[in-house]
Amino acid sequence: MNVVLLIITLLGAPLFAVIAASAMFGFYNEDVDLAVMAIEIYRLAETPVLLAIPLFTFAGYILGASQAPHRLVYFTNTLLGWLPGGLAMVAIVACAFFTAFTGASGVTIVALGALLYPALKEAGYGEHFNLGLITSSGSLGLLFAPSLPLILYGVVVQQMGMEIKVSIGDLFLAGILPGLLMMFLLSVYSMLQRRQPRSTTPKATNAEVVKVLRESAWELPLPFIVLGGIYSGMFAISEAASVTVLYVFIVEVLIKREIPMRDLPRLIRESMIMVGGILIILGVSLALTNYIIDTGLPMRIFESIKTHIDSKWTFLILLNVFLLALGMILDIFSALVIVIPIILPIALNYGIHPVHLGIVFLANMQLGYFTPPVGMNLFIASYRFERPVMDLYRATIPFFFILLGAVLIITYWPDLSLMFLKQQ
């Protein structure tokens, strides 16, 4: 049967079909009624927080189709552009914010690349620096709320019924400092870059600040509404997602009128195609997770690893290597639902907090997006900027090692992720 699964995978069978076939074959061998598959999917459908995924996704698509990305770049450039390395920091902040709300780093490269790449070039930054910065910054926002991978990790862990409870709110808090660390290190590197002073951005006058604040006045409150509502206890996660969609719809469609009503069906269709792909993989993966846990596979793997590795720090460094390789060949959503059920029980036996594991997992996957030779963002950027992929390999090498250093700090300093949780 394993040979059959490998063959249909190589022939291009959809991932959910391969996962479902694996689960059904496993349950069949264990003489378990296959109705358990439907039960698992129904159990997933009853998860209240699941509503947040399609709602946040749709809100992200609306923002991406509006002029919000242009206003975001203009706003950050007005406030930061005059600093040494200011425009590069603008790119970092804009990409992180945009990816956090859209949940897709490739979309960020396509949407913001057209704005940032010529601006960086005009400011005198080198060609390879520009390419490397935009390609690597495209995935920065995955650790910031309301990132879909953060939500999805929480859903998967909650469905596993672990003794240590993990809330989506905890994950949102845990991602703040690691995400800021990555942005800080890239900003420092950007400030040290030599560039030809083709154009300089003078410090904004009070009138210019007021103007840019007025133009961005509708989008700026959005993060505060979402996060403030969640942590004040006013909104649950799914309610915050509903408020976000309603707010974005009112602002971009009704007030600013940047998205015609006739475009909404297309945006709904495109966003729900993405959500449907995530949810069907999640549903069948949870059924496979049930089989994996029932057969004790994680514990058998743990016992095998334990004979060679008795330190959790050694386990974490090997986990980093594994996740970097995984991030190159598998998209983050598939990796979450397939791999987390296997490695989480093992990590718990090494005394690793599940929230810390989630941040380590996403930080590595974020890095894997542009890790040569097959990181997804490398090919997206190659297509977007019409440059050979080998140029992108060379351009991203410095950024890879900078963010790899950040990933190692995040991995070996758990309190960076858990600090806010301990203060609660």
GUGU-333372 format. One record per residue (C-alpha): residue number from 1; residue in three letters; x, y, z. Coordinates in steps of 0.5 Angstrom, whole numbers, plus 500, padded with zeros to 3 digits. Layout:
N
pos,code,px,py,pz
NUM,ALA,X,Y,Z $
...
This chain:
424
pos,code,px,py,pz
1,MET,500,500,500 $
2,ASN,506,505,502 $
3,VAL,508,504,494 $
4,VAL,501,505,492 $
5,LEU,501,512,496 $
6,LEU,508,514,493 $
7,ILE,506,512,486 $
8,ILE,500,517,486 $
9,THR,504,522,490 $
10,LEU,509,522,484 $
11,LEU,503,522,479 $
12,GLY,500,529,482 $
13,ALA,495,526,486 $
14,PRO,492,532,491 $
15,LEU,495,532,498 $
16,PHE,489,531,501 $
17,ALA,487,525,497 $
18,VAL,494,522,499 $
19,ILE,493,524,507 $
20,ALA,486,521,507 $
21,ALA,488,515,503 $
22,SER,493,514,508 $
23,ALA,489,515,514 $
24,MET,483,510,511 $
25,PHE,488,505,510 $
26,GLY,491,505,517 $
27,PHE,484,505,520 $
28,TYR,482,499,516 $
29,ASN,488,495,518 $
30,GLU,486,496,525 $
31,ASP,479,494,524 $
32,VAL,477,501,526 $
33,ASP,470,503,522 $
34,LEU,472,508,517 $
35,ALA,466,513,520 $
36,VAL,471,515,524 $
37,MET,474,520,518 $
38,ALA,467,523,518 $
39,ILE,467,524,526 $
40,GLU,474,527,526 $
41,ILE,471,532,520 $
42,TYR,465,534,524 $
43,ARG,469,535,530 $
44,LEU,473,540,526 $
45,ALA,467,543,524 $
46,GLU,464,544,531 $
47,THR,471,548,533 $
48,PRO,469,555,534 $
49,VAL,475,558,533 $
50,LEU,475,555,526 $
51,LEU,471,561,523 $
52,ALA,477,566,524 $
53,ILE,480,563,518 $
54,PRO,476,564,512 $
55,LEU,474,571,515 $
56,PHE,481,573,516 $
57,THR,483,571,509 $
58,PHE,477,574,506 $
59,ALA,479,581,510 $
60,GLY,486,580,507 $
61,TYR,484,579,500 $
62,ILE,480,586,501 $
63,LEU,486,589,503 $
64,GLY,490,587,498 $
65,ALA,486,589,492 $
66,SER,485,596,495 $
67,GLN,490,601,495 $
68,ALA,492,600,503 $
69,PRO,498,597,501 $
70,HIS,500,604,497 $
71,ARG,498,608,503 $
72,LEU,502,603,508 $
73,VAL,508,604,504 $
74,TYR,507,612,504 $
75,PHE,505,612,511 $
76,THR,512,608,514 $
77,ASN,516,612,509 $
78,THR,514,619,511 $
79,LEU,515,617,518 $
80,LEU,522,612,517 $
81,GLY,524,614,510 $
82,TRP,529,620,513 $
83,LEU,533,615,518 $
84,PRO,539,611,515 $
85,GLY,537,605,512 $
86,GLY,530,608,513 $
87,LEU,527,606,506 $
88,ALA,529,599,507 $
89,MET,526,599,514 $
90,VAL,520,601,511 $
91,ALA,520,595,506 $
92,ILE,521,591,513 $
93,VAL,515,594,516 $
94,ALA,510,594,510 $
95,CYS,512,587,509 $
96,ALA,511,584,516 $
97,PHE,504,588,517 $
98,PHE,501,586,510 $
99,THR,503,578,511 $
100,ALA,500,578,518 $
101,PHE,494,580,515 $
102,THR,494,576,508 $
103,GLY,497,570,511 $
104,ALA,501,569,505 $
105,SER,508,571,504 $
106,GLY,508,570,496 $
107,VAL,502,575,496 $
108,THR,506,580,499 $
109,ILE,512,580,494 $
110,VAL,507,580,488 $
111,ALA,503,586,491 $
112,LEU,509,590,495 $
113,GLY,514,588,490 $
114,ALA,512,593,485 $
115,LEU,512,599,490 $
116,LEU,518,597,494 $
117,TYR,523,595,489 $
118,PRO,524,601,484 $
119,ALA,523,605,490 $
120,LEU,529,602,494 $
121,LYS,533,602,487 $
122,GLU,532,610,486 $
123,ALA,534,611,493 $
124,GLY,541,608,491 $
125,TYR,541,601,494 $
126,GLY,544,595,491 $
127,GLU,541,591,486 $
128,HIS,542,584,490 $
129,PHE,540,588,497 $
130,ASN,534,590,494 $
131,LEU,532,583,491 $
132,GLY,534,579,498 $
133,LEU,531,584,502 $
134,ILE,524,584,499 $
135,THR,524,576,498 $
136,SER,526,575,505 $
137,SER,521,580,508 $
138,GLY,516,577,505 $
139,SER,515,572,510 $
140,LEU,516,576,516 $
141,GLY,509,577,518 $
142,LEU,508,570,520 $
143,LEU,509,571,527 $
144,PHE,504,577,528 $
145,ALA,497,577,529 $
146,PRO,492,575,526 $
147,SER,497,571,522 $
148,LEU,493,565,519 $
149,PRO,499,560,521 $
150,LEU,499,562,528 $
151,ILE,491,561,528 $
152,LEU,492,554,525 $
153,TYR,497,551,529 $
154,GLY,493,553,535 $
155,VAL,487,549,532 $
156,VAL,491,543,531 $
157,VAL,494,543,538 $
158,GLN,487,544,541 $
159,GLN,484,538,537 $
160,MET,490,534,539 $
161,GLY,487,534,546 $
162,MET,494,536,550 $
163,GLU,494,536,557 $
164,ILE,497,543,556 $
165,LYS,492,548,554 $
166,VAL,494,553,548 $
167,SER,490,558,546 $
168,ILE,490,563,540 $
169,GLY,491,569,544 $
170,ASP,497,566,547 $
171,LEU,500,564,541 $
172,PHE,499,572,538 $
173,LEU,503,574,545 $
174,ALA,508,569,544 $
175,GLY,510,571,537 $
176,ILE,511,579,538 $
177,LEU,518,579,541 $
178,PRO,521,574,536 $
179,GLY,518,577,530 $
180,LEU,520,584,533 $
181,LEU,527,581,533 $
182,MET,527,579,526 $
183,MET,525,585,524 $
184,PHE,530,589,528 $
185,LEU,536,585,526 $
186,LEU,534,586,518 $
187,SER,534,593,520 $
188,VAL,541,594,523 $
189,TYR,543,590,517 $
190,SER,540,595,512 $
191,MET,542,601,516 $
192,LEU,550,598,515 $
193,GLN,549,598,507 $
194,ARG,553,603,503 $
195,ARG,549,606,498 $
196,GLN,550,611,492 $
197,PRO,546,617,495 $
198,ARG,541,618,489 $
199,SER,536,621,493 $
200,THR,535,622,500 $
201,THR,528,623,504 $
202,PRO,528,629,508 $
203,LYS,525,629,515 $
204,ALA,518,629,515 $
205,THR,515,636,517 $
206,ASN,509,636,521 $
207,ALA,504,638,516 $
208,GLU,506,632,512 $
209,VAL,505,627,518 $
210,VAL,498,630,519 $
211,LYS,497,629,511 $
212,VAL,499,622,512 $
213,LEU,496,620,518 $
214,ARG,489,623,515 $
215,GLU,490,619,509 $
216,SER,491,612,513 $
217,ALA,486,614,518 $
218,TRP,482,609,517 $
219,GLU,487,603,516 $
220,LEU,491,605,522 $
221,PRO,486,603,528 $
222,LEU,485,596,525 $
223,PRO,491,592,529 $
224,PHE,489,596,535 $
225,ILE,481,594,534 $
226,VAL,483,587,533 $
227,LEU,488,586,538 $
228,GLY,485,590,543 $
229,GLY,479,587,543 $
230,ILE,482,580,544 $
231,TYR,486,582,550 $
232,SER,481,586,553 $
233,GLY,476,580,553 $
234,MET,471,584,549 $
235,PHE,472,579,543 $
236,ALA,473,572,542 $
237,ILE,478,570,536 $
238,SER,472,569,531 $
239,GLU,469,575,533 $
240,ALA,475,579,532 $
241,ALA,475,576,525 $
242,SER,468,578,524 $
243,VAL,469,585,526 $
244,THR,475,585,522 $
245,VAL,472,583,516 $
246,LEU,466,588,517 $
247,TYR,471,594,518 $
248,VAL,475,593,512 $
249,PHE,469,592,508 $
250,ILE,466,598,510 $
251,VAL,472,602,509 $
252,GLU,475,599,503 $
253,VAL,468,598,499 $
254,LEU,463,603,502 $
255,ILE,467,609,504 $
256,LYS,474,609,500 $
257,ARG,470,606,494 $
258,GLU,477,603,492 $
259,ILE,473,596,491 $
260,PRO,467,596,486 $
261,MET,461,591,489 $
262,ARG,462,587,482 $
263,ASP,469,585,484 $
264,LEU,467,582,491 $
265,PRO,464,575,488 $
266,ARG,471,574,485 $
267,LEU,475,576,492 $
268,ILE,470,571,495 $
269,ARG,471,566,490 $
270,GLU,479,567,490 $
271,SER,479,567,498 $
272,MET,475,561,499 $
273,ILE,479,557,494 $
274,MET,485,558,499 $
275,VAL,481,557,505 $
276,GLY,477,550,502 $
277,GLY,484,548,501 $
278,ILE,487,549,508 $
279,LEU,480,546,511 $
280,ILE,480,540,507 $
281,ILE,487,538,508 $
282,LEU,486,540,516 $
283,GLY,480,535,516 $
284,VAL,483,529,513 $
285,SER,490,530,517 $
286,LEU,486,530,524 $
287,ALA,483,523,522 $
288,LEU,490,521,520 $
289,THR,493,524,527 $
290,ASN,488,520,531 $
291,TYR,490,514,528 $
292,ILE,498,516,529 $
293,ILE,496,517,536 $
294,ASP,492,511,537 $
295,THR,498,507,534 $
296,GLY,503,510,539 $
297,LEU,507,513,533 $
298,PRO,510,519,537 $
299,MET,512,515,543 $
300,ARG,515,510,539 $
301,ILE,519,515,535 $
302,PHE,521,519,542 $
303,GLU,524,512,545 $
304,SER,528,511,538 $
305,ILE,530,518,539 $
306,LYS,532,518,546 $
307,THR,537,513,545 $
308,HIS,541,517,542 $
309,ILE,539,524,544 $
310,ASP,538,526,551 $
311,SER,538,533,551 $
312,LYS,532,538,549 $
313,TRP,537,543,546 $
314,THR,540,538,542 $
315,PHE,533,535,540 $
316,LEU,532,543,538 $
317,ILE,538,544,534 $
318,LEU,536,537,530 $
319,LEU,529,540,529 $
320,ASN,531,546,526 $
321,VAL,535,542,521 $
322,PHE,529,538,520 $
323,LEU,524,544,519 $
324,LEU,528,548,515 $
325,ALA,528,542,510 $
326,LEU,521,542,511 $
327,GLY,520,549,509 $
328,MET,523,548,503 $
329,ILE,519,543,500 $
330,LEU,512,544,503 $
331,ASP,507,550,504 $
332,ILE,506,552,511 $
333,PHE,499,550,512 $
334,SER,500,543,510 $
335,ALA,507,542,514 $
336,LEU,503,545,520 $
337,VAL,497,539,520 $
338,ILE,502,534,517 $
339,VAL,508,534,522 $
340,ILE,505,538,528 $
341,PRO,501,532,531 $
342,ILE,508,528,530 $
343,ILE,513,532,533 $
344,LEU,509,536,539 $
345,PRO,508,529,543 $
346,ILE,516,528,542 $
347,ALA,517,535,544 $
348,LEU,513,535,550 $
349,ASN,517,529,553 $
350,TYR,523,533,552 $
351,GLY,520,539,556 $
352,ILE,518,544,551 $
353,HIS,512,548,552 $
354,PRO,507,547,546 $
355,VAL,507,555,545 $
356,HIS,515,555,544 $
357,LEU,514,550,539 $
358,GLY,509,553,535 $
359,ILE,514,559,535 $
360,VAL,520,555,533 $
361,PHE,516,552,528 $
362,LEU,513,558,524 $
363,ALA,520,561,525 $
364,ASN,523,556,521 $
365,MET,518,555,516 $
366,GLN,519,563,515 $
367,LEU,526,562,514 $
368,GLY,525,556,509 $
369,TYR,521,560,504 $
370,PHE,527,563,502 $
371,THR,532,557,503 $
372,PRO,536,555,497 $
373,PRO,535,551,493 $
374,VAL,527,550,492 $
375,GLY,524,555,497 $
376,MET,518,558,495 $
377,ASN,519,565,495 $
378,LEU,525,565,491 $
379,PHE,521,562,485 $
380,ILE,516,567,486 $
381,ALA,521,573,487 $
382,SER,524,570,480 $
383,TYR,518,571,477 $
384,ARG,516,577,479 $
385,PHE,522,581,478 $
386,GLU,524,577,472 $
387,ARG,531,575,474 $
388,PRO,534,568,474 $
389,VAL,533,564,480 $
390,MET,541,564,481 $
391,ASP,541,571,482 $
392,LEU,536,570,488 $
393,TYR,540,565,491 $
394,ARG,546,570,492 $
395,ALA,541,576,494 $
396,THR,538,572,500 $
397,ILE,544,569,503 $
398,PRO,546,575,507 $
399,PHE,539,575,510 $
400,PHE,538,567,511 $
401,PHE,544,568,516 $
402,ILE,541,574,519 $
403,LEU,535,570,520 $
404,LEU,538,564,522 $
405,GLY,541,567,528 $
406,ALA,534,570,530 $
407,VAL,531,563,529 $
408,LEU,537,560,534 $
409,ILE,536,565,539 $
410,ILE,528,564,539 $
411,THR,530,557,539 $
412,TYR,535,557,545 $
413,TRP,531,563,549 $
414,PRO,524,560,550 $
415,ASP,523,566,555 $
416,LEU,523,571,549 $
417,SER,517,567,546 $
418,LEU,514,566,553 $
419,MET,515,572,557 $
420,PHE,508,575,556 $
421,LEU,505,569,558 $
422,LYS,509,569,564 $
423,GLN,506,576,566 $
424,GLN,499,574,565 $
